[in-house]
Amino acid sequence: MKKVFVVALAVLLGAAFVTTVFAQKLTDTAVVAEEIAKGKSGKFAGEVVSVDKAANSAVFKGKFGEKTGMLQYAKFEGEYKAAEDLKPGDKVVGLWQTVQGNIYITRLAPAPAKAPAKAEKPAAKPATKPADTAPAPAPAK
């Protein structure tokens, strides 16, 4: 009798664990691609903090804080051909989009070099009278 009870309990616990695994929602790549195609993108500028080549993602830091962006659907421009070309410390600009709670980078390029600061103009010299001019004569009375 004990063996039957133990087997029944094991089957019941096994079924509980298996149903939780099947209940997990997997991200469908076709759905993500469709949502990226029809959605709106936002612009960002920042610095690459780290790159995870295995997960095809990178961490970016900018005015928005630190965010992880997925690079599966990114179009690389300039010197970047793939995620492997990104290095920590690179300054980048791009477009991003949020789909199902994940941030996807849709376009990524090196940040344009800033124009050099304009040289300050020399201070204007104050207008002074030349020293060799004589003072105006006093009016006659």
SVG drawing of the C-alpha trace seen along z (x, -y; Angstrom):
<svg xmlns="http://www.w3.org/2000/svg" viewBox="-2 -137 53 139">
<polyline fill="none" stroke="black" stroke-width="0.4" points="0.0,0.0 2.9,-2.4 4.4,-1.8 1.2,-2.8 0.9,-5.9 4.5,-6.9 4.1,-6.3 0.8,-8.3 2.4,-11.2 5.5,-11.2 3.2,-11.3 1.2,-14.1 4.3,-16.2 5.8,-15.5 2.6,-16.7 2.7,-19.9 6.3,-20.7 5.7,-19.7 2.6,-22.0 4.5,-25.0 7.2,-24.5 4.5,-24.3 2.9,-27.4 5.9,-29.5 5.4,-32.0 8.1,-31.8 9.0,-34.8 8.0,-34.1 10.6,-35.6 8.0,-36.1 5.8,-38.1 8.7,-40.3 9.8,-41.0 6.2,-42.0 5.9,-44.3 9.3,-45.9 8.2,-46.5 5.0,-48.2 6.0,-50.0 7.6,-53.4 11.3,-53.7 12.9,-56.1 16.4,-57.7 19.2,-57.2 22.8,-58.3 25.1,-56.7 28.2,-54.6 28.6,-50.9 29.2,-49.5 29.4,-45.8 28.6,-43.4 27.3,-39.8 28.0,-38.1 26.4,-34.8 23.1,-36.5 23.5,-39.0 22.9,-42.0 24.7,-45.0 24.4,-47.3 24.2,-51.0 24.6,-54.1 23.4,-57.5 20.9,-60.1 18.4,-57.3 20.6,-55.4 21.9,-51.9 19.7,-49.8 20.2,-46.4 19.4,-46.3 18.9,-43.1 20.8,-43.2 19.0,-40.4 17.2,-42.9 19.8,-45.7 21.0,-47.2 24.6,-48.1 26.1,-51.1 29.5,-52.7 32.4,-50.7 30.0,-48.2 29.1,-45.1 27.8,-42.9 27.6,-42.8 31.2,-41.5 32.5,-44.9 31.1,-46.7 33.6,-47.4 33.0,-48.8 33.6,-52.6 32.4,-53.1 30.1,-56.1 27.1,-55.1 23.7,-56.5 20.8,-54.5 17.1,-53.6 15.4,-51.4 12.0,-49.9 10.3,-48.1 8.5,-44.8 7.0,-42.6 9.0,-44.4 12.4,-43.9 14.4,-46.7 15.4,-45.9 18.0,-48.0 16.9,-48.5 19.7,-50.7 23.2,-51.3 26.0,-53.5 29.1,-55.2 28.4,-58.6 29.4,-61.4 32.5,-63.3 31.6,-66.6 32.7,-69.8 35.7,-71.4 34.9,-74.2 35.0,-77.6 37.9,-79.7 36.9,-82.7 37.1,-86.0 39.7,-88.4 38.1,-90.9 37.2,-94.2 39.6,-97.0 37.8,-99.9 37.6,-103.0 40.1,-105.6 41.1,-109.0 44.5,-109.1 47.0,-110.8 48.3,-113.3 45.0,-115.2 44.5,-118.4 41.5,-119.1 38.6,-121.1 38.9,-124.9 36.7,-126.4 33.7,-128.4 34.1,-132.2 32.0,-134.4"/>
</svg>
